[in-house]
Amino acid sequence: MAKVLAVTNQKGGVGKTTTAVNLSASLAALGQRVLMIDLDPQGNATTGCGIMKREALPTVYQILIGRSTLEESRIRTDFDFDVLPANRELAGAEVELIELANREFRLRDALAAAGAEYDFVLMDCPPALNMLTVNGLVAAEAVMIPMQCEYYALEGLTDLVTTLRKVRANLNPALHIEGLLRTMYDPRSTLTQQVSGELESHFGDKVYKSIIPRNVRLAEAPSYGKPVIAFDRQSRGAQAYLQLAQEMLDRRDGRVETSQQGALA
């Protein structure tokens, strides 16, 4: 069965979309069967995979409201993984889902039949606690939290953990933190090093050893509609995401032991 991860953080601009796209491509490059789901109406993860939002129909919106299936909506990219695309239509799902039965479980139910087709399902969640994010958290078995090592990020992390506890208590008892990913990392900053140390102290091995650096090539790749490993495989950003993908495989296969320190208890 697929490992289903929600890439989420209620704080914007921390690298969620960058992580969803580049980790999907890196896992695929390591031979994994991957589905990436764009749950953000901005559709940046969709365009970052070279898919034109206006031409991407049906989208995850049609899946959520019951007008399409995963098989009808997914698109095969040029980078060996599948995408459930999103565009501005998805913003309308917020209103329409309110009136639908089992509104929090629509995405989970849609993915149920496809679990055997993939090794990983990664969901790029919007930077807000709305019905789209809730659907992602209910469908996921775990969350990956990209975050910058800065003071406000710690405050946002506290709020996010509170949200995850509520979702676990009411909708998805199995939900847990898979890992915290340090992004846009600048080792020259004393504050960055201090916050990184606090994360490791509190969350232990829930913090990925892999660190995503600030990297110009990572920032440039989306404008070409490519993951960074297809844009510049030798760049520090590409190598960092390949390292993260390998670390995830090692964790999954038991080559790296992880404790429950930092779980949602």
Order of alpha helices (4+ residues) and beta strands (2+ residues): beta-alpha-beta-alpha-alpha-alpha-beta-beta-alpha-alpha-beta-alpha-beta-alpha-beta-alpha-beta-alpha-alpha-alpha
